[in-house]
Amino acid sequence: MKGIWGIYLLSWLILLLLGYFLGCLNGSVMVSHFVIRDDVRQHGSGNAGLTNFYRTYGAKYALGVILFDMGKTVVACLLGGAMFNHLFGDWALGVLLGGLGCELGHMFPVFFGFKGGKGILSGGTLVWLLNWRVAAVAWALFLLLWLVPNLLISVTVDKF
């Protein structure tokens, strides 16, 4: 019995670390460095997040960041799901652990001084992979909470 628990816990650790190091690859930093040949952290708010990237470089390049950040989460989740499905017959736990590691790496990347993104996009992708119905509700609420204050501000400013 001890041997099985040891393998189980070691698998958890390996999967979390694999997801973490995938998550450490920040899409904004990677696209700004390798495509634009600049560092997004030297502009605007100094944050390596999608908002600062979009404000600095525009929508054309921001799509690359979105695809990169969603892609790394999908890869971490699929690797985790495949690993845990093969070893223990538990796809969902593997997806969760791979995605959790990726989320932690995205928010606290060791390569960038533990200063990463807020994890909205990678976290939303993880939820989508776990349960699309819950994700649809979560994304709808996110959009509502993002749009309503912006609409209220524009209506208020237009009145005066």
Secondary structure as GFF3:
##gff-version 3
##sequence-region A 1 160
A	DSSP	alpha_helix	2	23	.	.	.	ID=ss1
A	DSSP	alpha_helix	27	34	.	.	.	ID=ss2
A	DSSP	three_ten_helix	40	42	.	.	.	ID=ss3
A	DSSP	alpha_helix	50	57	.	.	.	ID=ss4
A	DSSP	alpha_helix	59	88	.	.	.	ID=ss5
A	DSSP	alpha_helix	91	107	.	.	.	ID=ss6
A	DSSP	three_ten_helix	110	112	.	.	.	ID=ss7
A	DSSP	alpha_helix	120	130	.	.	.	ID=ss8
A	DSSP	alpha_helix	132	159	.	.	.	ID=ss9
###
